[in-house]
């Protein structure tokens, strides 16, 4: 995967549902099925993650901020493991 690719989130941390109790602000499994576009793949080689801008407002989920610096620059975006994504081939 590379910058510019359209993607769909298929898992979070390799699973389809939460495997332990977590706070609502950490429930990123809610994003499974969401689509977006890779806007930065510079962490792929070292961390296995890409920065995805999702097609909908993430602030509605009230997630805890983990990518504050980058998130301020790229609204509706999160760092996601590449293995949690598939290429979106829908039109």
N, C-alpha and C positions, 0 to 999 in steps of 0.2 A: 504494500500500500504506500501511497505517496501523497504529498500535498496536492489538493485539488480533487482527489477521489471522493465520490459520493459513497457513504457507508450507512449501514444499519447496525444498531447495537443488538447483539444476539444473546449475550450473557453479561454478567458483571462478576469479575474475579473468577471466571470460569464456571459459574453456576447460574441456574435459571431462577433460583429463589434464595432468599436469605437463609443462611445455615446457622444463624445464632441471633439472639435478641440484640437489636441495635436501636439507637435513637432515630427518630424520623429524619433528622438532618443528615444522616449517614445512609439512608435507604436509596442508594443509587440503582437498585434493581428495578425501581419504578421506570427507569429509562429504557429497559429492554423493549425492543420494537421501534424505538425512536430512530429517526433518520437525520443525517447531517452531512457535513463535508469536512474533510481533513484540511485544516488551515495551517498546520505546522507539523512536520515529521522529523524535526531535528533531534528528538529524544528517542527515536525508534531504535537506533543501534545500541545505545547504552542502557536504556531503561525499558525498552519494549513497548513504549507508549507513543501515541500520537495525540495531537490537540484537535478536538472535534468541535466545530460550531454546529449546534443542533438547530433544527428547523422550527423550534418553538421556544417559548420563554422558560428558562430554567429557574428564574426567581420565584415562580409559582410553587415550586417544590420545596422552597426554604431549606436548601442544602447548606451544610456548614461549608465555609469557604476554605478550600485547600489550595486553590490556584489564584489567590487574591491578586497578585501582581499581574499575571497574564489574563485573568478573568476580567480585570478592569479594562484591559486593552481590547479584549475580544469577548464581547457580551454573548451570553448563551453558550459558552464554551467550557469544556472540561478536558483534562488529560485522561485518556482511556487506553487500556491495554489493547494492542493490535489484535490479540487473540480473542477479544470480546466483540470484535467487529467482523462484518462481512461486507464485501462490495455490494452496493445497491445498484442493481441492474434494471430496476423499474423505471419507467419513463415518467 
